[in-house]
């Protein structure tokens, strides 16, 4: 009798423990559904992160992470500075969070070795900042220097560490240099734009040519491309033999891309809503060749061009329209002339900036006034775009891809 009672008590304890365990498992499951959780996928042997956001219907696989990219913007609203995101294999976007708190980092670029990130601070007393990029793609602030002008809106760097900053408000381009530790020098020199015809220069972008010491700058205010050269020994900017090129009337050159052949420059014009092909001849002289519209023929609204990029195979040009809110797609002919392929809505308002992924398979568009970033898959044969995903971003004005990385699961917890 005693043995039977003892057995019954043991059985009762086991049942109670199983009941408690069942309640615990159910509680954990419900809690995870609310907060998002990591689990092992036995079919693929991959850890996945399930989104608790009902607007995200996909599973994010750690093995599917592809590229990290940074987003800069204006900090007049919810933005606190530079943010970090990831683009996955399928084109989905995952937001990691704030990478660096700073003021108005409206444009970003990488050093040529990808060890440092540079960001302009678009304000009256313009500055540019340098950040070191760690192995886990985190940003560490190095220093900040004056750009020598007002409202800087563009920054670029060459293989020797020289840095160009375009000051929109004051119409000049500043020269600085990065040292081995990633620290920016003080302002080394400045090239002031001017014109007898247009009194208000607005330097909007400046780049080093791929070979030699030539520099090209687009000035929206004086409607010209401005040419100079770098004297690396004296660390100065000097006038080129041809100092400027007047663009077609009403153009307003903003950004440009240089073809791999080094002689074709495609300029996007903010006011004209056009792309102009500029040719550099064997004597180093620049001239306008042709201009095409970035808008459909039947569009009658107000729009302003913004950004321009070329595919890695140099077969397609992409240009963004703020107002029409689209990306115009062009195909390059053998002689460099452009043919319109089509237009893709950016599914937002005011696409100030966009970027092509390092593998050339995706385009991400930053819609400044609708606070979102949209992902498109790119067809390498036709150049056309297909919508994939979108995510929120506070006043985004610049997207900058880093190189492929492998990071921890914690970065992808949604």
TINU-608982 format. One line per 2 residues: their letters; for each residue x negated, y, z negated of C-alpha. Coordinates in steps of 0.02 Angstrom, whole numbers, plus 50000, padded with zeros to 5 digits. Example, Ala and Ser with C-alpha at 12.3 -4.5 7.8 and 13.67 -1.06 7.14 Angstrom:
BEGIN
AS) 49385 49775 49610 | 49316 49947 49643;
REM end
This chain:
BEGIN
XX) 50000 50000 50000 | 49859 50116 49956;
XX) 49772 50077 50119 | 49931 50113 50217;
XX) 49952 50283 50131 | 49770 50324 50164;
XX) 49788 50280 50347 | 49944 50386 50362;
XX) 49857 50534 50283 | 49709 50517 50403;
XX) 49829 50507 50551 | 49922 50660 50489;
XX) 49758 50758 50474 | 49709 50709 50651;
XX) 49877 50767 50718 | 49862 50932 50625;
XX) 49688 50962 50693 | 49746 50923 50870;
XX) 49891 51044 50848 | 49775 51180 50788;
XX) 49656 51146 50932 | 49800 51154 51056;
XX) 49858 51321 50985 | 49680 51388 50993;
XX) 49657 51335 51175 | 49822 51413 51226;
XX) 49776 51574 51136 | 49608 51584 51221;
XX) 49688 51552 51390 | 49817 51689 51364;
XX) 49684 51809 51302 | 49573 51774 51450;
XX) 49716 51804 51571 | 49733 51977 51494;
XX) 49551 52025 51491 | 49470 51927 51632;
XX) 49350 51782 51602 | 49207 51678 51670;
XX) 49234 51495 51712 | 49142 51351 51798;
XX) 49208 51300 51969 | 49180 51111 51969;
XX) 49206 51097 52157 | 49067 51218 52200;
XX) 48964 51214 52040 | 48969 51404 52035;
XX) 49014 51521 51895 | 49153 51638 51946;
XX) 49229 51791 51865 | 49417 51802 51871;
XX) 49491 51975 51882 | 49619 52028 51753;
XX) 49673 52167 51870 | 49827 52105 51961;
XX) 49780 52212 52112 | 49626 52102 52136;
XX) 49680 51933 52203 | 49509 51862 52238;
XX) 49379 51770 52136 | 49208 51849 52128;
XX) 49069 51721 52143 | 48898 51766 52075;
XX) 48821 51676 52222 | 48923 51786 52340;
XX) 48848 51951 52283 | 48758 52032 52427;
XX) 48705 52213 52407 | 48702 52344 52272;
XX) 48745 52521 52322 | 48747 52687 52232;
XX) 48880 52822 52247 | 48849 53007 52220;
XX) 48978 53144 52211 | 49039 53304 52131;
XX) 49059 53307 51943 | 49196 53438 51938;
XX) 49326 53305 51899 | 49312 53131 51824;
XX) 49141 53091 51894 | 48993 53093 51774;
XX) 48855 53067 51901 | 48786 52921 52001;
XX) 48883 52757 51999 | 48831 52581 52045;
XX) 48936 52457 52146 | 48910 52290 52233;
XX) 48963 52231 52404 | 49002 52045 52408;
XX) 48979 51920 52550 | 49160 51937 52605;
XX) 49155 52127 52605 | 49242 52148 52437;
XX) 49182 52288 52324 | 49145 52274 52138;
XX) 49117 52426 52029 | 48980 52405 51899;
XX) 48987 52574 51814 | 48891 52734 51782;
XX) 48708 52720 51832 | 48650 52896 51785;
XX) 48738 53046 51709 | 48693 53203 51807;
XX) 48771 53357 51886 | 48838 53358 52065;
XX) 48728 53221 52142 | 48809 53250 52311;
XX) 48675 53165 52416 | 48556 53020 52380;
XX) 48410 52936 52466 | 48275 52808 52429;
XX) 48088 52825 52437 | 48012 52729 52582;
XX) 47961 52585 52466 | 48132 52581 52381;
XX) 48052 52605 52210 | 48133 52773 52178;
XX) 48301 52855 52206 | 48313 53041 52243;
XX) 48470 53144 52210 | 48507 53326 52245;
XX) 48601 53429 52115 | 48714 53537 52221;
XX) 48725 53698 52121 | 48676 53881 52134;
XX) 48501 53852 52067 | 48468 53695 52167;
XX) 48370 53549 52096 | 48321 53375 52152;
XX) 48295 53227 52036 | 48193 53068 52042;
XX) 48241 52901 51963 | 48142 52740 51951;
XX) 48236 52583 52003 | 48206 52434 51889;
XX) 48212 52250 51934 | 48395 52242 51880;
XX) 48430 52395 51990 | 48456 52511 51841;
XX) 48404 52693 51856 | 48279 52779 51740;
XX) 48261 52967 51752 | 48086 53028 51798;
XX) 48097 53216 51821 | 48185 53360 51906;
XX) 48116 53501 52015 | 48181 53658 52097;
XX) 48228 53646 52281 | 48187 53829 52309;
XX) 48363 53873 52361 | 48551 53865 52330;
XX) 48670 53718 52343 | 48555 53580 52409;
XX) 48657 53451 52505 | 48531 53332 52586;
XX) 48366 53249 52541 | 48247 53137 52639;
XX) 48072 53067 52615 | 47931 52999 52724;
XX) 47806 52857 52700 | 47679 52974 52621;
XX) 47798 53029 52484 | 47837 53201 52554;
XX) 48015 53256 52519 | 48128 53374 52617;
XX) 48279 53456 52534 | 48408 53555 52635;
XX) 48478 53705 52541 | 48648 53742 52616;
XX) 48683 53902 52518 | 48519 53990 52556;
XX) 48483 53915 52728 | 48309 53848 52695;
XX) 48219 53680 52683 | 48108 53645 52533;
XX) 47954 53533 52531 | 47904 53428 52380;
XX) 47806 53268 52352 | 47825 53109 52250;
XX) 47675 53039 52157 | 47642 52855 52124;
XX) 47740 52861 51962 | 47892 52931 52052;
XX) 47877 53107 51983 | 47921 53252 52097;
XX) 47799 53394 52119 | 47851 53574 52101;
XX) 47910 53657 52261 | 47763 53656 52383;
XX) 47835 53759 52525 | 47997 53822 52601;
XX) 48053 53850 52781 | 48183 53989 52794;
XX) 48303 53979 52941 | 48360 54138 53029;
XX) 48447 54197 53186 | 48479 54363 53271;
XX) 48650 54302 53326 | 48711 54218 53166;
XX) 48670 54304 53000 | 48714 54162 52879;
XX) 48602 54008 52895 | 48662 53846 52813;
XX) 48532 53708 52821 | 48634 53548 52812;
XX) 48508 53409 52841 | 48323 53383 52879;
XX) 48225 53228 52927 | 48048 53180 52971;
XX) 48030 53110 53146 | 47985 52925 53149;
XX) 47811 52959 53219 | 47694 53107 53200;
XX) 47722 53255 53086 | 47877 53329 53167;
XX) 48030 53384 53067 | 48206 53414 53131;
XX) 48336 53512 53033 | 48519 53542 53075;
XX) 48582 53715 53028 | 48770 53732 53033;
XX) 48768 53919 53000 | 48659 53973 53145;
XX) 48719 53833 53261 | 48543 53771 53295;
XX) 48426 53626 53274 | 48270 53693 53190;
XX) 48099 53616 53222 | 47943 53622 53114;
XX) 47795 53512 53072 | 47711 53453 52914;
XX) 47532 53502 52876 | 47498 53361 52753;
XX) 47324 53422 52705 | 47385 53595 52654;
XX) 47556 53528 52603 | 47644 53661 52704;
XX) 47783 53674 52833 | 47730 53755 52996;
XX) 47830 53810 53149 | 47834 53688 53294;
XX) 47794 53745 53471 | 47982 53745 53506;
XX) 48056 53821 53350 | 48241 53796 53383;
XX) 48376 53733 53502 | 48543 53822 53518;
XX) 48689 53700 53517 | 48847 53719 53622;
XX) 48953 53865 53562 | 49059 53827 53409;
XX) 48971 53663 53370 | 48905 53684 53192;
XX) 48773 53545 53184 | 48781 53450 53019;
XX) 48692 53281 53022 | 48600 53179 53153;
XX) 48523 53010 53189 | 48367 52975 53289;
XX) 48364 52830 53412 | 48226 52702 53393;
XX) 48148 52763 53555 | 48112 52928 53467;
XX) 48178 53035 53608 | 48368 53030 53586;
XX) 48445 53128 53442 | 48631 53113 53411;
XX) 48699 53266 53319 | 48869 53272 53237;
XX) 48948 53445 53243 | 49063 53494 53100;
XX) 49158 53636 53184 | 49162 53567 53361;
XX) 49218 53391 53311 | 49089 53324 53433;
XX) 48931 53222 53448 | 48792 53298 53554;
XX) 48651 53199 53633 | 48486 53294 53625;
XX) 48336 53230 53724 | 48152 53251 53680;
XX) 48044 53244 53836 | 47864 53187 53855;
XX) 47801 53363 53818 | 47895 53367 53653;
XX) 48029 53489 53711 | 48209 53466 53658;
XX) 48363 53498 53766 | 48551 53464 53759;
XX) 48607 53323 53874 | 48792 53292 53840;
XX) 48931 53312 53713 | 49082 53201 53674;
XX) 49233 53228 53562 | 49255 53128 53401;
XX) 49445 53148 53406 | 49583 53067 53509;
XX) 49647 53173 53653 | 49822 53186 53579;
XX) 49765 53245 53406 | 49818 53425 53373;
XX) 49783 53444 53187 | 49636 53520 53094;
XX) 49481 53414 53069 | 49296 53432 53029;
XX) 49159 53308 53070 | 49048 53248 52929;
XX) 48932 53098 52943 | 48849 52996 53081;
XX) 48757 52829 53087 | 48688 52710 53218;
XX) 48698 52520 53211 | 48536 52424 53183;
XX) 48538 52359 53361 | 48561 52539 53422;
XX) 48712 52489 53528 | 48845 52588 53432;
XX) 48864 52759 53353 | 48990 52793 53214;
XX) 49051 52967 53164 | 49174 53021 53027;
XX) 49317 53144 53045 | 49384 53239 52894;
XX) 49562 53286 52934 | 49597 53152 53063;
XX) 49525 53042 52924 | 49444 52916 53037;
XX) 49281 52843 53099 | 49253 52868 53285;
XX) 49163 52726 53372 | 49049 52752 53523;
XX) 48949 52633 53631 | 48777 52682 53695;
XX) 48739 52661 53879 | 48565 52621 53944;
XX) 48537 52806 53978 | 48590 52856 53802;
XX) 48759 52926 53850 | 48908 52886 53737;
XX) 49073 52805 53783 | 49219 52810 53660;
XX) 49269 52636 53599 | 49404 52684 53474;
XX) 49450 52757 53306 | 49475 52674 53137;
XX) 49573 52753 52995 | 49471 52768 52835;
XX) 49629 52736 52732 | 49597 52892 52630;
XX) 49572 53078 52641 | 49415 53174 52693;
XX) 49283 53040 52734 | 49132 53147 52696;
XX) 49008 53005 52703 | 48993 52823 52753;
XX) 48856 52691 52762 | 48817 52535 52863;
XX) 48765 52384 52759 | 48584 52325 52777;
XX) 48639 52170 52872 | 48741 52279 52992;
XX) 48900 52180 52955 | 48999 52307 52854;
XX) 49037 52492 52846 | 49088 52578 52684;
XX) 49179 52746 52694 | 49184 52872 52552;
XX) 49347 52970 52551 | 49308 53124 52449;
XX) 49484 53192 52421 | 49575 53027 52390;
XX) 49442 52960 52271 | 49416 52792 52355;
XX) 49286 52689 52447 | 49345 52575 52587;
XX) 49255 52423 52659 | 49265 52371 52842;
XX) 49192 52220 52930 | 49097 52271 53088;
XX) 49107 52172 53249 | 48931 52170 53319;
XX) 48994 52135 53495 | 49133 52264 53513;
XX) 49083 52386 53376 | 49261 52386 53309;
XX) 49303 52387 53124 | 49421 52279 53019;
XX) 49484 52331 52847 | 49426 52219 52704;
XX) 49441 52303 52535 | 49447 52466 52440;
XX) 49409 52528 52265 | 49420 52688 52165;
XX) 49277 52812 52156 | 49280 52987 52079;
XX) 49252 53120 52213 | 49130 53014 52316;
XX) 49018 53109 52436 | 48873 52990 52469;
XX) 48848 52801 52482 | 48671 52732 52471;
XX) 48633 52547 52494 | 48490 52463 52403;
XX) 48407 52299 52458 | 48483 52125 52425;
XX) 48475 52078 52241 | 48518 51940 52119;
XX) 48591 52000 51958 | 48675 51931 51803;
XX) 48856 51883 51787 | 48885 52025 51665;
XX) 48868 52153 51805 | 49018 52076 51890;
XX) 49137 52064 51744 | 49291 52154 51810;
REM end
